[in-house]
Amino acid sequence: LARSLRLAFGERPNVEVLETAIVPDVSAGDTVTLYEFNWAQASSRHQPADLLQLFPGLKTERMRRVSALTPQQLIQEIGLSPEEEHKLILEAPADEGPILAALIETHAYKNFSRIQLRYPVAGLYDTPEDPEAMLQALTACGFEIESQDRTDPDWPSISLIRNRWKIALEEARGTIKELTRACEKHANQCTQLEKELTESRASLSSVKEDHEKRLNECRRTLDQEKEHRERLEIQQATMKQEILKAEAQITILTELWKNDD
């Protein structure tokens, strides 16, 4: 298939053919096993289960190791432009669910406005994947069924398109959630600031009261010192008067003593 695609489209500048498996949980440079059956359309990374009842003659012609990329690595390598619309055609028997789950989990599905699926129903391969759950997950991401062909009930084909209005509504709801979270965060911050402000006011009030108390004590001490100094000044003045009186008496006594002599 890769060889025929290169022959048919390889000369076009906007075409690149990559012969690789798309696996959600691989690391760079990993390889995986591809089972090639005698019915090429059913070839898969997975062994058949109920598929053997539908096609009793189904046989594995060969097994080979092929290189593998994750869906995100594939998108990155291709370099899809976010300004353009892209269509994903997915035919990877029994791997559709994991690939789409990886695209949804990483929001890489937003690179595509249309998705076309051709997938086996549950039980055909030895995987527990549920295709209906896969379609429900796409619907939750804004995709709607555009057309479907269930002529073969075991291998239906469905085309989906993303509803632009639903996308806009989804983005608006996301914006509202972000704004609500931001408002709640700011409200919590304001509550915390108000609490800190109340605590600061209480602390300042306590400090102010303490300072006023110490100031009053200092004033009382100062008043007491002032009264003590005034008493000392009065006592000093009284002592000076008594000294003057004593000196005057000494002078009088000295004169009388001289006169007696």
Secondary structure, 3 states (H helix, E strand, C coil): CHHHHHHHHCCCCCCCCCCCEECCCCCCCCEEEEEEECCHHHCECCCECCHHHHCCCCCEEEEEEEEEECHHHHHHHHCCCCCCCCEEEECCCCCHHHHHHHHHHCCHHHHCCEEEEECCCCCCECCCCCHHHHHHHHHHCCEEEEEEECCCCCCCEEEEEECHHHHHHHHHHHHHHHHHHHHHHHHHHHHHHHHHHHHHHHHHHHHHHHHHHHHHHHHHHHHHHHHHHHHHHHHHHHHHHHHHHHHHHHHHHHHHHHHHC
